Amino acid sequence: MMIGQTLLDQIRIYVHYFCTSNLKVIFMPIQTTYTRARANLAKLCDEVAKNQEIVIINRRGSHDVALVAAEELSSLMETAHLLRSPKNVERLLTALNRAKARKPGPKTVAALRKELGLGEKA
């Protein structure tokens, strides 16, 4: 980890990098009412699926809900899973910093297997 930065700062940097690594700009989500969403559901679903948009549906008297592409939700869930373990976050950030510095540090397959705890090849 970089000197002077907390783990939380590193996670924020990682998440920012992860969210912008595909060079797509993240816009504010589309907001609509429940009534409008119902009337335009097919169009909203197409927009969500095609452009990875997020639609916030405001419901009077109830909690708001979000319409998100299944692929995007899966990606977010995987990212959350990977970031649960502080040790894994450290590994990811080390790899990210190495990649940003363009110093991948070549390793043998045996060294990678040992590092990942995969044991000896049968």
Phi and psi restraints in degrees (value plus and minus 20) as a CYANA .aco file:
   2 MET   PHI     -94.1   -54.1
   2 MET   PSI     125.0   165.0
   3 ILE   PHI     -85.5   -45.5
   3 ILE   PSI     116.0   156.0
   4 GLY   PHI      66.1   106.1
   4 GLY   PSI     -19.0    21.0
   5 GLN   PHI    -136.5   -96.5
   5 GLN   PSI     118.3   158.3
   6 THR   PHI    -101.7   -61.7
   6 THR   PSI     147.5   187.5
   7 LEU   PHI     -80.0   -40.0
   7 LEU   PSI     -58.9   -18.9
   8 LEU   PHI     -82.6   -42.6
   8 LEU   PSI     -60.9   -20.9
   9 ASP   PHI     -80.6   -40.6
   9 ASP   PSI     -63.1   -23.1
  10 GLN   PHI     -83.1   -43.1
  10 GLN   PSI     -60.4   -20.4
  11 ILE   PHI     -83.4   -43.4
  11 ILE   PSI     -63.0   -23.0
  12 ARG   PHI     -80.7   -40.7
  12 ARG   PSI     -61.9   -21.9
  13 ILE   PHI     -82.8   -42.8
  13 ILE   PSI     -64.8   -24.8
  14 TYR   PHI     -81.7   -41.7
  14 TYR   PSI     -67.9   -27.9
  15 VAL   PHI     -82.3   -42.3
  15 VAL   PSI     -61.8   -21.8
  16 HIS   PHI     -80.5   -40.5
  16 HIS   PSI     -65.3   -25.3
  17 TYR   PHI     -82.9   -42.9
  17 TYR   PSI     -64.8   -24.8
  18 PHE   PHI     -79.7   -39.7
  18 PHE   PSI     -63.3   -23.3
  19 CYS   PHI     -93.7   -53.7
  19 CYS   PSI     -42.4    -2.4
  20 THR   PHI    -132.7   -92.7
  20 THR   PSI     -16.4    23.6
  21 SER   PHI     -87.0   -47.0
  21 SER   PSI     -43.0    -3.0
  22 ASN   PHI    -107.3   -67.3
  22 ASN   PSI      -7.2    32.8
  23 LEU   PHI      36.7    76.7
  23 LEU   PSI       8.9    48.9
  24 LYS   PHI    -125.3   -85.3
  24 LYS   PSI     120.7   160.7
  25 VAL   PHI    -102.3   -62.3
  25 VAL   PSI     114.3   154.3
  26 ILE   PHI    -111.8   -71.8
  26 ILE   PSI      99.1   139.1
  27 PHE   PHI    -118.9   -78.9
  27 PHE   PSI     148.2   188.2
  28 MET   PHI     -86.5   -46.5
  28 MET   PSI     127.2   167.2
  29 PRO   PHI     -87.3   -47.3
  29 PRO   PSI     136.2   176.2
  30 ILE   PHI     -93.0   -53.0
  30 ILE   PSI     115.9   155.9
  31 GLN   PHI    -135.8   -95.8
  31 GLN   PSI     116.6   156.6
  32 THR   PHI    -171.4  -131.4
  32 THR   PSI     146.4   186.4
  33 THR   PHI    -108.6   -68.6
  33 THR   PSI     144.6   184.6
  34 TYR   PHI     -79.2   -39.2
  34 TYR   PSI     -64.3   -24.3
  35 THR   PHI     -81.4   -41.4
  35 THR   PSI     -66.9   -26.9
  36 ARG   PHI     -85.7   -45.7
  36 ARG   PSI     -58.8   -18.8
  37 ALA   PHI     -81.5   -41.5
  37 ALA   PSI     -64.2   -24.2
  38 ARG   PHI     -81.0   -41.0
  38 ARG   PSI     -62.3   -22.3
  39 ALA   PHI     -89.9   -49.9
  39 ALA   PSI     -46.0    -6.0
  40 ASN   PHI    -142.0  -102.0
  40 ASN   PSI       8.8    48.8
  41 LEU   PHI     -78.1   -38.1
  41 LEU   PSI     -65.4   -25.4
  42 ALA   PHI     -81.5   -41.5
  42 ALA   PSI     -64.2   -24.2
  43 LYS   PHI     -84.3   -44.3
  43 LYS   PSI     -62.9   -22.9
  44 LEU   PHI     -84.1   -44.1
  44 LEU   PSI     -63.2   -23.2
  45 CYS   PHI     -81.9   -41.9
  45 CYS   PSI     -61.0   -21.0
  46 ASP   PHI     -81.9   -41.9
  46 ASP   PSI     -63.6   -23.6
  47 GLU   PHI     -83.5   -43.5
  47 GLU   PSI     -63.2   -23.2
  48 VAL   PHI     -83.7   -43.7
  48 VAL   PSI     -66.8   -26.8
  49 ALA   PHI     -90.1   -50.1
  49 ALA   PSI     -61.5   -21.5
  50 LYS   PHI     -95.4   -55.4
  50 LYS   PSI     -63.4   -23.4
  51 ASN   PHI    -132.9   -92.9
  51 ASN   PSI      -9.0    31.0
  52 GLN   PHI      35.1    75.1
  52 GLN   PSI      13.4    53.4
  53 GLU   PHI     -95.1   -55.1
  53 GLU   PSI     137.9   177.9
  54 ILE   PHI    -136.5   -96.5
  54 ILE   PSI     111.7   151.7
  55 VAL   PHI    -133.6   -93.6
  55 VAL   PSI     103.4   143.4
  56 ILE   PHI    -115.3   -75.3
  56 ILE   PSI     102.6   142.6
  57 ILE   PHI    -124.9   -84.9
  57 ILE   PSI      93.7   133.7
  58 ASN   PHI    -103.9   -63.9
  58 ASN   PSI     106.8   146.8
  59 ARG   PHI    -138.0   -98.0
  59 ARG   PSI     103.2   143.2
  60 ARG   PHI     -84.0   -44.0
  60 ARG   PSI     103.6   143.6
  61 GLY   PHI      59.7    99.7
  61 GLY   PSI     -17.1    22.9
  62 SER   PHI    -158.5  -118.5
  62 SER   PSI     148.7   188.7
  63 HIS   PHI     -87.7   -47.7
  63 HIS   PSI     125.7   165.7
  64 ASP   PHI     -88.8   -48.8
  64 ASP   PSI     134.9   174.9
  65 VAL   PHI    -148.4  -108.4
  65 VAL   PSI     143.4   183.4
  66 ALA   PHI    -140.3  -100.3
  66 ALA   PSI     122.3   162.3
  67 LEU   PHI    -125.4   -85.4
  67 LEU   PSI      97.0   137.0
  68 VAL   PHI    -152.4  -112.4
  68 VAL   PSI     123.0   163.0
  69 ALA   PHI     -81.1   -41.1
  69 ALA   PSI     120.1   160.1
  70 ALA   PHI     -77.5   -37.5
  70 ALA   PSI     -59.9   -19.9
  71 GLU   PHI     -82.9   -42.9
  71 GLU   PSI     -61.1   -21.1
  72 GLU   PHI     -86.6   -46.6
  72 GLU   PSI     -62.4   -22.4
  73 LEU   PHI     -82.2   -42.2
  73 LEU   PSI     -63.1   -23.1
  74 SER   PHI     -80.1   -40.1
  74 SER   PSI     -63.1   -23.1
  75 SER   PHI     -83.1   -43.1
  75 SER   PSI     -63.7   -23.7
  76 LEU   PHI     -84.0   -44.0
  76 LEU   PSI     -60.5   -20.5
  77 MET   PHI     -86.7   -46.7
  77 MET   PSI     -59.8   -19.8
  78 GLU   PHI     -84.5   -44.5
  78 GLU   PSI     -62.3   -22.3
  79 THR   PHI     -81.8   -41.8
  79 THR   PSI     -64.7   -24.7
  80 ALA   PHI     -80.8   -40.8
  80 ALA   PSI     -60.3   -20.3
  81 HIS   PHI     -82.7   -42.7
  81 HIS   PSI     -65.1   -25.1
  82 LEU   PHI     -85.4   -45.4
  82 LEU   PSI     -49.2    -9.2
  83 LEU   PHI    -111.4   -71.4
  83 LEU   PSI     -18.8    21.2
  84 ARG   PHI     -88.3   -48.3
  84 ARG   PSI     -56.7   -16.7
  85 SER   PHI    -113.1   -73.1
  85 SER   PSI      98.2   138.2
  86 PRO   PHI     -77.2   -37.2
  86 PRO   PSI     -54.7   -14.7
  87 LYS   PHI     -86.4   -46.4
  87 LYS   PSI     -60.7   -20.7
  88 ASN   PHI     -87.0   -47.0
  88 ASN   PSI     -58.9   -18.9
  89 VAL   PHI     -79.7   -39.7
  89 VAL   PSI     -63.4   -23.4
  90 GLU   PHI     -80.3   -40.3
  90 GLU   PSI     -64.2   -24.2
  91 ARG   PHI     -81.3   -41.3
  91 ARG   PSI     -65.7   -25.7
  92 LEU   PHI     -83.3   -43.3
  92 LEU   PSI     -62.3   -22.3
  93 LEU   PHI     -87.2   -47.2
  93 LEU   PSI     -57.6   -17.6
  94 THR   PHI     -81.9   -41.9
  94 THR   PSI     -65.7   -25.7
  95 ALA   PHI     -84.3   -44.3
  95 ALA   PSI     -61.1   -21.1
  96 LEU   PHI     -83.1   -43.1
  96 LEU   PSI     -67.0   -27.0
  97 ASN   PHI     -83.3   -43.3
  97 ASN   PSI     -58.4   -18.4
  98 ARG   PHI     -84.3   -44.3
  98 ARG   PSI     -62.8   -22.8
  99 ALA   PHI     -86.1   -46.1
  99 ALA   PSI     -60.7   -20.7
 100 LYS   PHI     -83.2   -43.2
 100 LYS   PSI     -55.8   -15.8
 101 ALA   PHI    -102.5   -62.5
 101 ALA   PSI     -22.6    17.4
 102 ARG   PHI      36.9    76.9
 102 ARG   PSI      20.4    60.4
 103 LYS   PHI    -143.7  -103.7
 103 LYS   PSI      54.5    94.5
 104 PRO   PHI     -87.3   -47.3
 104 PRO   PSI     -38.1     1.9
 105 GLY   PHI      40.8    80.8
 105 GLY   PSI      62.9   102.9
 106 PRO   PHI     -79.2   -39.2
 106 PRO   PSI     123.1   163.1
 107 LYS   PHI    -156.6  -116.6
 107 LYS   PSI     135.1   175.1
 108 THR   PHI     -97.8   -57.8
 108 THR   PSI     142.4   182.4
 109 VAL   PHI     -81.4   -41.4
 109 VAL   PSI     -60.5   -20.5
 110 ALA   PHI     -81.2   -41.2
 110 ALA   PSI     -61.6   -21.6
 111 ALA   PHI     -85.9   -45.9
 111 ALA   PSI     -60.6   -20.6
 112 LEU   PHI     -84.9   -44.9
 112 LEU   PSI     -63.0   -23.0
 113 ARG   PHI     -80.9   -40.9
 113 ARG   PSI     -62.7   -22.7
 114 LYS   PHI     -85.0   -45.0
 114 LYS   PSI     -64.9   -24.9
 115 GLU   PHI     -80.6   -40.6
 115 GLU   PSI     -56.4   -16.4
 116 LEU   PHI    -108.6   -68.6
 116 LEU   PSI     -20.6    19.4
 117 GLY   PHI      51.5    91.5
 117 GLY   PSI      11.8    51.8
 118 LEU   PHI    -110.3   -70.3
 118 LEU   PSI     -25.3    14.7
 119 GLY   PHI      52.4    92.4
 119 GLY   PSI    -188.2  -148.2
 120 GLU   PHI     -98.1   -58.1
 120 GLU   PSI     127.3   167.3
 121 LYS   PHI     -93.3   -53.3
 121 LYS   PSI     112.0   152.0
